[in-house]
Amino acid sequence: MGKTTKTARTDIPELDLAVAELSLAKTDWARCEIAERIRILDRIKDQLLTVAERWTKAAAKHKLIPDGSPLEGEEAISGPYSVMSCCNVLLTTLSQMEGKKFLTGLPTRTTATGQLAVKVTPHSVWERLLLSGIKAEVWMEKGVGKDDLAATTASAYDLPKKAREGKVALVLGAGNIASIAPLDCFHKLFLEHQVVILKMNPVNDYLAEFLSVALKPLIDRNALRIVTGGTDIGGYLCNHPDIDEIHITGAGASHDAIVWGTGEEAVRNKNSGTPINTKRITSELGAVCPTIVVPGPWSAADLRYQAEHIATQKLHNSGFNCIACQMLILPKGWSKGAKLLENLQSVIKSSHPRQLYYPGAAQRMAEFERHGSNILTFERDHAPDLLVAPLSRKADDWFQTSEVFAPAMSTFEIAAPDAETYLKQAIDYANTNLHGTLGANILIHPKTIHQIGKQKFETLIGELHYGTIAINSWTGLGFLLAECPWGAFPGHTLDDVQSGIGFVHNSFMFDRPERTIVSQSFRPFPRNLLSGGTSLMPRPPWFITNKRQDKIGMLLTRFQHSPSWLKLPRILINALLG
């Protein structure tokens, strides 16, 4: 079989051959020595570097980003950079697997909720410099203590190699973010010892050309096959007798079609609890993700910067993200609220041109308009307008239960006498009314956290049931950091899957994570220095307003391939100019 197989219904024999080759190699891969896995990851980094720039350019072209636009940086950072970065952190874990020494340098503490929290970022001198001010903690499930951490981490490696039996996993790739599919494959391959057949999404199957080069060491090892095609190919593989497990990133409807079928058959099967597919299925699905704006002493510069932040949360990748902000929760009567929205409208109007590339976007936006009676339009120069639906308590539930996956969002105001009461009510609203539990963002002034009290604030965070929570950050950063487990809040079931079941990424291989908390400075460098901040992070390169993200994206990718002090000045200069 070649590096990549373009498949259609007539190529079923070739699909069968790919699965058969994987089946023959699955136990050999499960028993593969760690040293060999390390060599494979090192070779992947080298292969990836050869296609990184072409990959980025091709993705930008297919997403209708103008040639030379700073937005090309989105494709570098969420594509080759993310994969290269994941290789590095997996290498760290695997090289220290004996005695699980990789856990030794990870700081731990007990949260206000009584849970074990493990600080996973920053983890190296390079992260302290390049991700200055950014922190990430993984909160473990209740009942996991510090003394249990080693026993509940990388348990797949506790089983002696000779006792391991391999499995063939089907990974159904996502069509929006380029690194999702390879990172999902890495999870199956390196955390669960499973060989993988990756079925590309038709929206971005052009990436198969680059992935077949970057991941060639895995393909040569008969641990990976990459195929393309439509839903017929996906359906055939889901029901293939030699496929043991399935992982899907996509829509809840796609997941349910695999598990329960479609139409009346699906209703009958779900009601009777008889799925048509009984393989183990893990998933990362969408949500109506909220951003909670907490009232406080925001300055004019804060309002402008956080407007850029919200605009990024909504319009990164043109709004085609499962963790895009879809519900902006605002404090009713806050004197600075109108100015924040005014700044948001201004930022969006002046944002870099881009078009709707994902199929069905226009229809979904039209449906969004049909469900509202007071839809606002935030104009964008040389790009489709952002649709905004201000909601009331009596608004159509559709806005709270339907992921739009397009440049559209809702706003919802909550009246409360103080910031703490407001935050409690906003958390309750998100937990109770909004579909999904993938990611939630909180924008809050440091003085407001101090006013509420750090312990009380952390207790409130513990009541927000999302897989990733970003404080003065964006949950997309939790996706970008491969150290962080990525997935829905635990507890969903096949018949009520919400944002999915299970975690991916998770390079430290925690078995029982509950959530990730990502945070960064409320203000960028150098303005944060005036208020005693220590972060050196200027406007982040993933902001849609960053003028140099295309340059920074490729510089960071090359840096991840071979870190060097000599590469830092160019990165830092471009970061300051962005």
C-alpha positions in Angstrom: 0.0 0.0 0.0 1.3 3.5 -0.8 1.8 6.3 1.7 -1.7 7.6 1.2 -4.7 5.9 -0.4 -7.4 7.9 -2.1 -10.4 5.8 -1.5 -14.0 5.6 -2.7 -16.5 2.8 -2.6 -14.6 1.0 -5.4 -11.5 0.9 -3.3 -12.9 -1.4 -0.6 -10.3 -4.1 -1.3 -7.5 -1.6 -0.7 -9.2 -0.6 2.6 -9.3 -4.2 3.6 -5.6 -4.6 2.8 -4.8 -1.6 4.9 -6.7 -3.0 7.9 -5.2 -6.4 7.4 -1.6 -5.0 7.4 -2.4 -3.1 10.6 -3.9 -6.2 12.2 -0.8 -8.2 11.5 1.4 -5.6 13.1 -0.8 -4.5 16.0 0.7 -6.8 18.7 4.2 -6.1 17.5 3.5 -2.3 18.0 2.0 -2.8 21.4 5.2 -4.6 22.5 7.5 -2.1 20.7 10.5 -0.9 22.8 10.3 2.6 24.2 13.7 3.3 22.6 12.3 2.5 19.2 9.3 4.8 19.8 11.7 7.6 20.7 13.6 7.1 17.5 10.3 7.2 15.5 9.3 10.5 17.1 12.7 12.0 16.4 12.4 10.9 12.7 8.8 12.3 12.6 10.2 15.7 13.7 12.7 15.6 10.8 10.1 14.6 8.3 7.7 17.2 9.5 10.2 20.0 9.1 10.5 19.2 5.4 6.8 19.8 4.7 5.9 22.4 7.4 6.0 25.4 5.1 4.2 23.8 2.2 1.6 22.4 4.6 1.0 25.8 6.0 0.7 27.5 2.6 -1.6 24.7 1.3 -3.9 25.0 4.4 -4.1 28.7 4.1 -5.0 28.5 0.4 -7.7 25.9 1.0 -9.1 28.1 3.8 -9.3 31.1 1.4 -6.7 33.1 3.4 -5.1 35.7 1.1 -1.5 34.9 0.2 0.9 36.7 2.5 -1.8 37.4 5.2 -0.7 37.3 8.8 -3.5 34.7 9.2 -1.3 32.1 7.6 0.2 32.0 11.1 -2.9 30.3 12.4 -2.2 27.4 10.0 1.4 27.1 11.1 0.6 27.2 14.8 -2.4 24.9 14.8 -0.7 22.6 12.2 3.0 21.8 12.1 3.9 23.6 15.3 1.3 21.7 17.3 2.5 18.3 16.0 6.1 19.2 16.5 5.4 20.4 20.0 3.5 17.2 20.8 6.5 15.1 19.6 8.7 16.9 22.0 6.6 16.5 25.1 6.0 12.8 24.3 9.7 12.4 23.9 10.2 13.9 27.4 7.7 11.4 28.9 8.9 8.3 27.1 12.6 9.1 27.8 11.8 9.2 31.5 9.2 6.4 31.6 11.4 4.1 33.8 10.1 4.7 37.4 7.9 7.4 35.8 10.6 9.9 36.5 8.8 12.4 34.3 6.4 13.0 37.3 9.3 14.0 39.6 9.6 17.6 38.3 5.8 18.3 38.2 4.7 20.6 41.1 1.5 19.4 42.8 -0.9 21.0 45.3 -4.4 20.5 46.7 -7.1 22.8 45.3 -9.8 24.6 47.3 -12.1 21.7 46.1 -9.8 19.1 47.7 -8.5 17.8 44.4 -4.9 17.0 43.4 -3.7 19.6 40.9 -0.6 19.0 38.8 1.2 21.9 37.1 2.2 20.8 33.6 3.1 24.2 32.1 5.6 25.8 32.1 7.7 22.6 32.2 11.0 23.7 30.6 13.2 26.8 30.4 11.9 27.3 26.8 8.3 27.3 27.9 9.1 29.9 30.6 10.5 32.2 27.9 8.2 31.6 25.0 5.0 31.0 27.0 5.8 33.6 29.6 3.0 34.1 32.1 1.0 31.1 30.8 0.2 28.4 33.3 -1.6 25.1 33.0 -2.8 22.7 35.7 -4.5 19.4 35.4 -7.0 18.7 38.2 -7.4 15.0 38.8 -10.7 13.3 39.6 -11.7 13.4 43.2 -10.2 10.5 45.1 -6.8 10.7 43.3 -4.2 11.8 45.8 -0.5 12.6 45.5 0.4 9.1 46.6 -1.8 7.7 43.9 -0.5 9.8 41.0 2.2 7.3 39.7 -0.3 4.4 39.9 -2.8 6.4 37.9 -0.4 7.7 35.3 0.8 5.8 32.1 -0.8 2.6 33.4 -0.7 1.2 29.9 3.1 1.0 30.3 2.8 -0.9 33.6 1.7 -4.0 31.7 4.7 -6.1 30.7 5.4 -5.9 27.0 4.9 -9.6 26.5 1.5 -9.4 28.0 0.3 -6.7 25.7 -2.2 -7.5 23.0 -2.5 -5.0 20.2 -5.6 -3.3 18.8 -6.6 -1.6 15.6 -8.1 1.9 16.1 -10.0 3.9 13.6 -9.5 7.7 13.9 -12.1 9.8 12.1 -10.3 13.0 11.5 -11.7 16.5 12.0 -12.0 18.9 9.0 -11.2 22.2 10.6 -7.9 22.2 12.6 -5.0 20.5 10.8 -3.3 19.0 13.9 -6.4 17.3 15.3 -6.1 14.2 13.3 -2.3 13.5 13.8 -2.6 14.3 17.5 -5.5 11.9 17.9 -3.4 9.3 16.2 -0.5 9.9 18.6 -2.8 9.4 21.6 -3.9 6.0 20.3 -0.3 5.0 19.2 1.7 6.2 22.2 -0.7 6.3 25.1 -2.8 3.2 24.3 -0.4 1.1 22.2 -2.9 0.8 19.3 -2.1 0.9 15.6 -4.3 3.4 13.7 -6.1 3.8 10.4 -6.7 7.5 10.0 -9.7 8.4 7.8 -9.3 12.0 6.7 -12.2 14.4 6.7 -13.2 15.3 3.1 -12.9 19.0 4.0 -9.2 18.8 4.6 -8.1 15.6 3.0 -5.5 17.7 1.1 -3.4 17.3 4.3 -2.9 13.6 3.5 -0.1 14.6 1.2 1.8 16.2 4.0 0.9 13.8 6.8 2.0 10.9 4.7 5.5 12.5 4.6 5.6 13.7 8.2 4.3 10.4 9.7 6.2 8.1 7.3 8.2 6.5 10.1 4.9 5.2 11.6 3.6 4.1 8.1 6.8 2.3 7.4 6.5 0.5 10.8 3.0 -0.6 9.8 1.5 1.3 12.8 -0.4 3.8 10.7 -2.4 4.0 7.5 -4.0 7.1 6.0 -7.1 6.9 3.8 -9.5 9.4 2.4 -13.1 9.4 1.2 -16.7 10.2 2.1 -19.1 9.0 4.7 -19.4 5.6 2.9 -15.7 4.9 3.6 -16.1 6.0 7.2 -19.2 3.9 7.6 -17.5 0.8 6.1 -14.5 1.2 8.5 -16.7 1.8 11.6 -18.3 -1.6 11.0 -15.2 -3.4 9.8 -14.8 -6.6 11.9 -11.1 -6.0 12.4 -11.5 -2.5 13.7 -11.4 -2.7 17.5 -11.9 0.9 18.6 -13.1 4.2 17.2 -12.2 7.8 18.0 -14.1 10.6 16.4 -13.7 14.4 16.4 -16.7 16.1 15.0 -20.4 16.6 15.5 -22.6 14.9 18.0 -24.9 13.8 15.1 -22.0 12.0 13.4 -21.2 10.2 16.7 -24.8 9.2 17.2 -25.1 7.9 13.7 -22.2 5.5 14.3 -23.6 4.4 17.7 -27.3 4.3 17.1 -28.0 4.6 13.4 -30.1 7.3 11.8 -33.8 8.3 11.6 -36.4 6.2 13.3 -34.0 3.4 13.7 -31.8 5.6 15.9 -34.7 6.6 18.1 -35.7 2.9 18.6 -32.2 1.9 19.3 -31.5 4.7 21.8 -34.8 4.1 23.6 -34.1 0.4 23.9 -30.4 0.9 24.8 -29.2 -1.3 21.8 -26.4 0.4 19.9 -25.7 -0.8 16.4 -22.0 -0.5 17.0 -20.6 -1.9 20.3 -17.0 -1.1 19.8 -15.4 1.2 22.4 -15.9 4.7 21.0 -14.2 7.8 22.4 -15.0 11.3 21.1 -14.3 15.0 21.1 -17.5 16.8 20.0 -18.6 20.4 19.9 -20.4 22.7 22.4 -22.0 26.1 22.9 -18.9 27.3 24.6 -19.2 30.4 26.9 -17.0 33.3 27.7 -17.9 34.8 31.0 -17.0 38.5 31.4 -16.7 39.4 35.1 -17.3 43.1 36.1 -14.3 44.9 37.6 -12.0 48.0 37.4 -11.1 47.5 33.7 -9.2 50.4 32.1 -9.7 51.6 28.6 -6.7 49.7 27.5 -8.0 46.5 29.2 -11.3 46.9 27.4 -9.5 47.1 24.0 -7.2 44.2 24.7 -9.9 41.9 26.0 -12.1 42.9 23.0 -9.2 41.5 20.8 -9.3 38.4 23.0 -13.0 37.8 22.6 -12.7 38.5 18.8 -10.0 35.8 18.7 -12.1 33.3 20.7 -14.9 33.8 18.2 -13.1 34.3 14.8 -9.9 32.2 15.0 -10.1 29.8 12.0 -13.0 32.0 10.8 -15.2 30.7 13.6 -14.9 27.0 12.6 -13.7 25.8 16.0 -15.5 23.5 18.4 -14.3 25.8 21.3 -15.1 29.1 19.6 -17.0 31.5 21.9 -20.6 31.1 21.1 -22.2 32.6 24.2 -20.8 35.8 25.5 -22.1 36.2 29.1 -22.0 39.8 30.3 -22.9 41.6 33.6 -26.1 43.5 33.1 -25.8 47.2 34.1 -22.0 47.2 34.1 -20.9 50.7 33.2 -18.1 49.3 31.0 -20.1 46.7 29.2 -21.2 49.0 26.3 -17.6 50.1 25.7 -16.4 46.5 25.6 -18.9 45.7 22.9 -18.0 48.8 21.0 -14.4 47.8 21.1 -15.3 44.3 20.0 -17.2 45.7 17.0 -14.3 47.9 16.1 -11.8 45.0 16.4 -13.9 42.8 14.2 -14.4 45.4 11.6 -10.7 45.9 11.2 -9.7 42.2 11.3 -7.8 40.6 8.5 -9.9 39.5 5.5 -11.0 35.9 5.4 -13.9 34.0 3.9 -16.3 31.1 4.9 -14.5 27.9 3.8 -16.3 25.3 5.8 -19.2 23.6 4.0 -22.7 24.5 5.2 -21.6 27.7 7.0 -24.0 30.0 5.0 -27.0 27.7 5.8 -26.1 27.5 9.5 -25.8 31.3 9.7 -29.2 31.6 7.9 -30.7 29.2 10.5 -29.1 31.3 13.2 -30.9 34.4 11.8 -34.2 32.5 11.5 -34.3 31.7 15.2 -33.8 35.3 16.4 -35.8 38.5 16.1 -33.1 41.1 16.9 -30.0 39.8 15.2 -27.1 42.4 15.1 -24.4 42.4 12.5 -20.8 43.3 13.3 -19.4 44.3 10.0 -16.1 43.0 8.7 -14.2 44.5 5.8 -13.8 42.0 3.0 -15.3 39.2 5.0 -18.8 38.0 6.0 -20.3 39.9 8.9 -20.4 38.4 12.4 -23.9 37.7 13.5 -24.8 38.5 17.1 -28.0 37.5 18.9 -28.7 39.3 22.2 -30.7 36.8 24.3 -33.2 37.1 27.1 -34.5 34.5 29.5 -37.4 33.9 27.2 -35.2 33.4 24.1 -35.4 30.4 21.8 -33.6 27.5 23.4 -32.0 26.8 20.0 -29.3 29.4 20.8 -28.3 27.5 23.9 -28.4 24.0 22.5 -27.1 24.3 19.0 -23.5 24.7 18.0 -23.4 27.1 15.1 -19.8 26.4 13.8 -19.7 29.7 11.9 -19.2 33.4 12.5 -22.2 33.8 14.8 -22.5 34.2 18.6 -25.0 35.1 21.2 -24.9 37.4 24.2 -26.6 36.9 27.5 -26.8 39.4 30.4 -27.0 38.5 34.1 -27.8 41.1 36.8 -26.2 40.7 40.2 -25.3 43.0 43.1 -21.6 42.1 43.1 -18.9 40.2 41.1 -19.0 37.0 43.2 -22.8 36.6 42.9 -22.6 37.4 39.2 -19.9 34.7 38.7 -21.9 32.1 40.6 -25.0 32.8 38.5 -23.0 32.8 35.3 -21.5 29.4 36.2 -24.9 28.0 37.0 -26.3 29.4 33.7 -23.5 27.8 31.7 -23.8 24.4 33.5 -27.6 24.3 33.3 -28.5 25.8 30.0 -25.6 25.4 27.5 -25.0 22.3 25.4 -21.7 20.6 25.9 -18.8 20.7 28.4 -15.7 21.1 26.2 -14.4 24.6 27.1 -15.3 27.7 29.0 -13.4 31.1 29.3 -13.5 33.6 32.2 -12.2 37.1 31.8 -11.6 38.7 35.2 -9.5 41.5 36.6 -6.9 40.4 39.1 -8.3 42.8 41.7 -11.7 41.2 41.3 -10.2 37.8 42.1 -8.5 39.3 45.1 -11.9 40.9 46.1 -13.7 37.5 45.8 -10.8 35.7 47.5 -8.5 33.3 45.8 -9.8 30.2 47.6 -13.4 31.2 47.1 -12.7 31.9 43.4 -11.1 28.5 43.0 -14.1 26.9 44.6 -16.3 28.6 42.1 -14.1 27.4 39.3 -14.5 23.9 40.6 -18.3 24.2 40.1 -17.9 25.0 36.4 -18.1 21.6 34.7 -16.0 21.9 31.5 -13.0 19.9 30.4 -10.9 23.0 29.9 -11.3 26.3 31.7 -9.3 29.3 30.6 -8.9 32.2 33.0 -7.9 35.4 31.1 -6.9 33.0 28.3 -8.7 31.0 25.6 -9.4 27.3 25.9 -7.8 27.0 22.4 -4.5 27.3 24.3 -5.4 24.2 26.2 -5.7 22.4 22.9 -2.3 23.8 21.7 -0.5 22.6 24.9 -0.1 18.8 24.3 0.7 18.4 28.0 -2.9 19.1 28.8 -5.6 16.5 28.5 -8.2 17.6 25.9 -11.8 16.6 26.0 -15.2 17.0 27.6 -15.8 17.1 31.3 -16.1 13.4 32.5 -19.4 11.7 32.9 -21.1 11.7 29.5 -22.6 8.5 28.1 -23.3 7.1 24.7 -26.9 8.1 24.8 -26.2 11.6 26.1 -22.7 12.2 24.6 -22.7 16.1 24.8 -19.1 17.1 24.0 -17.7 13.5 24.0 -16.2 10.8 26.1 -12.5 10.5 27.0 -9.4 12.7 26.6 -6.7 13.0 24.0 -3.2 14.8 23.9 -2.3 14.4 27.6 1.4 13.8 27.0 2.1 13.1 30.7 -0.4 10.2 30.3 -2.6 10.8 33.3 -5.3 8.1 33.6 -7.8 10.0 35.6 -7.8 13.7 34.7 -11.0 15.7 35.4 -10.1 19.1 33.8 -7.4 21.5 32.7 -7.1 25.0 34.0 -5.2 27.4 31.7 -4.4 30.9 32.7 -2.4 33.9 31.6 -1.8 37.5 32.4 -4.8 39.8 32.2 -2.7 42.4 30.5 0.0 42.0 27.8 3.7 42.9 28.1 4.9 45.6 28.6 1.6 47.2 30.0 1.3 44.5 32.6 4.6 45.8 34.2 2.8 48.9 35.4 0.5 46.8 37.6 3.3 44.6 39.0 3.0 41.8 36.4 6.0 39.6 35.5 4.8 38.1 32.2 6.9 38.9 29.1 4.1 37.8 26.7 3.0 40.6 24.4 0.0 40.2 22.1 -0.2 36.4 21.7 0.6 35.1 18.3 -2.8 33.3 18.0 -4.7 36.6 18.3 -6.4 37.4 15.1 -5.0 40.9 15.5 -1.4 39.9 15.6 0.5 41.4 12.6 3.4 39.0 12.6 1.8 35.6 13.4 2.7 34.2 10.0 6.4 34.8 10.7 6.1 33.8 14.4 4.3 30.6 13.5 7.1 29.2 11.3 9.8 30.5 13.6 8.2 28.6 16.5 7.8 25.5 14.4 11.5 25.5 13.5 12.4 26.2 17.1 10.4 23.2 18.3 12.3 21.0 15.9 15.7 22.0 17.4 15.5 24.5 20.2 18.4 27.0 20.4 19.2 30.2 22.2 20.3 31.6 18.8 16.8 31.3 17.5 15.2 33.2 20.3 16.0 36.8 19.3 14.1 36.6 16.0 11.1 35.1 17.7 11.0 37.7 20.5 11.5 40.6 18.1 8.6 39.5 15.9 6.5 38.9 19.0 7.1 42.4 20.2 6.2 43.8 16.7 3.0 41.7 16.5 
